[in-house]
Amino acid sequence: MKVSFTAPLWEWDARAAWYFVTVPAEQSDDVRDRPRMPRGFGAVKVRATVGGSTWDTSVFPDSSAGSYILPVKKAVREAEGIGEGDPVEVRLQLLEL
């Protein structure tokens, strides 16, 4: 399963230098509804692509928003020239079934 979306990059208040993109509600519902083995913290393994950067990671449920969040590592932010508040075009491929 693949999902695509654009959302702003944001920094986590609780931990400086950790950046995320929130998966919109509709795409989060698609991720949530896909059958898979349970994992710690409700994480879902994905292959993320932003621009020319692709990496394997997990999306995590954000109970306050009811959506998933995607961590965006420093190497990707630097390679793609994105900073806090910038719109980020994301493609996610779910790796778990």
The 8 nearest C-alpha neighbors of each residue, nearest first, counted from 0:
[[1, 93, 92, 2, 94, 91, 33, 30],
 [2, 0, 92, 91, 93, 3, 90, 30],
 [3, 1, 91, 90, 26, 92, 4, 0],
 [4, 2, 90, 89, 91, 1, 5, 88],
 [3, 5, 89, 88, 6, 90, 2, 23],
 [4, 6, 88, 87, 89, 86, 7, 3],
 [5, 7, 86, 87, 20, 21, 4, 8],
 [8, 6, 86, 84, 85, 87, 20, 9],
 [7, 9, 20, 83, 84, 85, 19, 86],
 [10, 8, 83, 19, 18, 84, 20, 7],
 [9, 11, 18, 17, 12, 19, 83, 16],
 [10, 12, 13, 17, 14, 18, 15, 9],
 [13, 11, 14, 10, 15, 17, 16, 9],
 [14, 12, 11, 15, 17, 10, 16, 18],
 [15, 13, 12, 11, 17, 16, 10, 18],
 [14, 16, 17, 11, 12, 13, 10, 18],
 [15, 17, 18, 14, 10, 11, 73, 12],
 [18, 16, 15, 11, 10, 14, 19, 70],
 [19, 17, 10, 9, 71, 70, 11, 16],
 [20, 18, 70, 69, 71, 9, 8, 68],
 [19, 21, 8, 69, 68, 7, 6, 9],
 [22, 20, 68, 23, 67, 69, 19, 6],
 [21, 23, 67, 68, 27, 66, 26, 20],
 [24, 22, 26, 25, 27, 21, 66, 4],
 [23, 25, 27, 26, 66, 28, 22, 65],
 [24, 26, 28, 27, 23, 29, 22, 66],
 [25, 27, 29, 28, 24, 23, 30, 22],
 [28, 26, 24, 30, 66, 29, 25, 67],
 [27, 29, 31, 25, 26, 30, 32, 24],
 [30, 28, 26, 32, 27, 31, 33, 25],
 [31, 29, 27, 28, 33, 32, 26, 93],
 [32, 30, 28, 29, 33, 27, 34, 26],
 [31, 33, 29, 30, 28, 34, 27, 35],
 [32, 34, 30, 31, 29, 35, 96, 0],
 [33, 35, 96, 32, 36, 31, 95, 30],
 [36, 34, 96, 95, 37, 33, 43, 38],
 [35, 37, 38, 34, 96, 95, 43, 41],
 [36, 38, 35, 41, 39, 42, 43, 40],
 [39, 37, 41, 42, 40, 36, 43, 35],
 [38, 40, 41, 42, 37, 43, 59, 36],
 [39, 41, 42, 38, 59, 60, 37, 43],
 [40, 42, 39, 38, 60, 59, 43, 37],
 [43, 41, 59, 40, 58, 38, 57, 39],
 [42, 44, 57, 58, 45, 41, 59, 95],
 [45, 43, 57, 94, 56, 95, 93, 58],
 [46, 44, 93, 94, 57, 92, 56, 55],
 [45, 47, 55, 92, 54, 91, 56, 93],
 [48, 46, 91, 54, 53, 90, 45, 55],
 [47, 49, 53, 90, 52, 89, 50, 91],
 [50, 48, 89, 52, 88, 51, 53, 47],
 [49, 51, 52, 48, 79, 88, 89, 53],
 [50, 52, 49, 53, 48, 79, 78, 75],
 [53, 51, 49, 48, 50, 75, 54, 79],
 [52, 54, 48, 47, 49, 51, 46, 55],
 [55, 53, 47, 46, 56, 48, 52, 45],
 [56, 54, 46, 45, 47, 57, 53, 44],
 [55, 57, 45, 44, 46, 54, 58, 47],
 [58, 56, 44, 43, 45, 42, 59, 69],
 [57, 59, 69, 43, 68, 42, 67, 44],
 [58, 60, 42, 67, 68, 41, 61, 57],
 [61, 59, 67, 66, 62, 41, 68, 42],
 [62, 60, 67, 66, 63, 64, 65, 59],
 [61, 63, 65, 64, 60, 66, 67, 59],
 [62, 64, 61, 65, 66, 60, 67, 68],
 [65, 63, 66, 62, 61, 67, 24, 60],
 [66, 64, 62, 61, 63, 60, 67, 24],
 [67, 65, 27, 64, 61, 24, 60, 22],
 [66, 68, 60, 59, 22, 61, 27, 58],
 [67, 69, 21, 59, 58, 22, 20, 19],
 [68, 70, 58, 20, 19, 21, 71, 59],
 [71, 69, 19, 18, 72, 68, 20, 58],
 [72, 70, 19, 18, 69, 75, 73, 76],
 [71, 73, 75, 74, 70, 76, 18, 17],
 [72, 74, 76, 75, 77, 71, 18, 16],
 [73, 75, 77, 76, 72, 78, 71, 79],
 [76, 74, 78, 77, 73, 72, 79, 52],
 [77, 75, 73, 81, 79, 74, 78, 80],
 [76, 78, 80, 74, 75, 79, 73, 81],
 [79, 77, 75, 76, 80, 74, 52, 81],
 [78, 80, 76, 77, 81, 75, 50, 51],
 [81, 79, 77, 78, 76, 82, 75, 85],
 [82, 80, 76, 79, 85, 77, 83, 87],
 [83, 81, 85, 84, 76, 8, 80, 9],
 [82, 84, 8, 9, 85, 10, 81, 7],
 [83, 85, 8, 7, 9, 82, 86, 81],
 [84, 86, 7, 83, 82, 8, 81, 87],
 [85, 87, 7, 6, 5, 8, 84, 88],
 [88, 86, 5, 6, 7, 89, 85, 8],
 [87, 89, 5, 4, 49, 86, 6, 90],
 [90, 88, 49, 4, 3, 48, 5, 87],
 [89, 91, 3, 48, 47, 2, 4, 49],
 [92, 90, 47, 2, 1, 46, 45, 3],
 [91, 93, 1, 46, 45, 0, 94, 47],
 [94, 92, 45, 0, 95, 44, 1, 91],
 [93, 95, 45, 44, 92, 46, 96, 43],
 [96, 94, 93, 35, 44, 43, 36, 45],
 [95, 35, 34, 94, 33, 36, 93, 0]]
